[in-house]
Amino acid sequence: MTVLSFEASAAVACSKKSSTPGAYVDRFWVADPPPSGEKRWWHDNANWSEESGGSPGASAPTNGCGKARFDGGSVVNASLLQVIEFISLR
């Protein structure tokens, strides 16, 4: 599994105990393979789940901070349209 710790908004403190709703998210990339020539986008909620191999539709990790997990739930690359600062990669 690849885990990206990220920060998409420097205005929000990165903490699981943040008092700002939605500031810290833990998401799993579950995108299905796209039709030929198309991409799967990081900011699209249809590509994220709250659990590994779970149903898509969780809010995309585009605000605040947290962990974006890439495991066996998807083998599709994530394409970015905005700046996401990656704090660490494990």
Secondary structure, 3 states (H helix, E strand, C coil): CEEEEEECCCCCCCCCCCCCCCCEEEEEECCCCCCCCCCCECCCHHHEECCCCCCCCCCCCCCCEEEEEECCCCCCCCECCCCCEEEEEC
